């Protein structure tokens, strides 16, 4: 094999390696951004949930469902971010993750070493995900995903700058 052919092979290998690194780093930054921006339930911040304010049946359902009242623990929304590779994930979990560390670690571990060339889906299937994204939280008045999308190119640029 000629020196030129060997140089081209090495160049192609380096390009593939760099592409995988950039995609993996970008996906890690995107998942981190969305998870960290996700509000953690604090009933004292919610409007309209107080006893009697939305009707007796609704109040009972909210308490029974664990959304408010005795035993309520925030962090379910953060814990429900899911990463799909090649297919859209379905379902939800009852897990809680107030600081987002477990969810972040789980999603980051799913990103393959050969990350480039794949389709990634980041989703939250809880029924209140859309209202939260649409600003129904004082903690995330501008959503989570929309802000992350605006910063997408910054994440790519940061990943590119980290290449050796």
C-alpha positions, 0 to 999 in steps of 0.5 A: 500500500502506498504512503498516500493510501495509508495517510488517507486511511488514517485520516478517515479513521480520525474523522470517524473517531472525531465524529463519534466524539462530537456526537456523544459529547453533544448528546451528553450536553443536551440530555444534561441541559434538559434534565437540569432545566426540568422543574422539581415539583414544589406544591407551594409554588403551584397555583390552583392546587390548594384544598378546595380550589379545584374541586373535591374530586380533583383534590382527592385524585391529586393526593391519591396520585401522590401529586400533592399532600402527605408523602409527596416527593418531587423529581418524577418529571426529571426521572422520566426523561428517556433516551431512545436510539433509533426508536421513540421510547414509550411509557413512564416510571414512578421513580423520583430523581430530584437532583437529576444525577441518576437520570443523567448517568443512565442516559449518558451510559446509553450513548454508544461509543460509536455515536455518529450516524444514529437517530436519538430521541429524548422524550418525557412521556408524563402527561404534564410534560407539554404544559411544563414545556409551555411555561406552566412552571415558575421554575422553568417559565421558558421550558426546557427543550426549547432553550436547549434547542436554541443552544444546540449549535453551542453544544456542537461547537463546544464538542468540536473545541474539545477534539484533540 
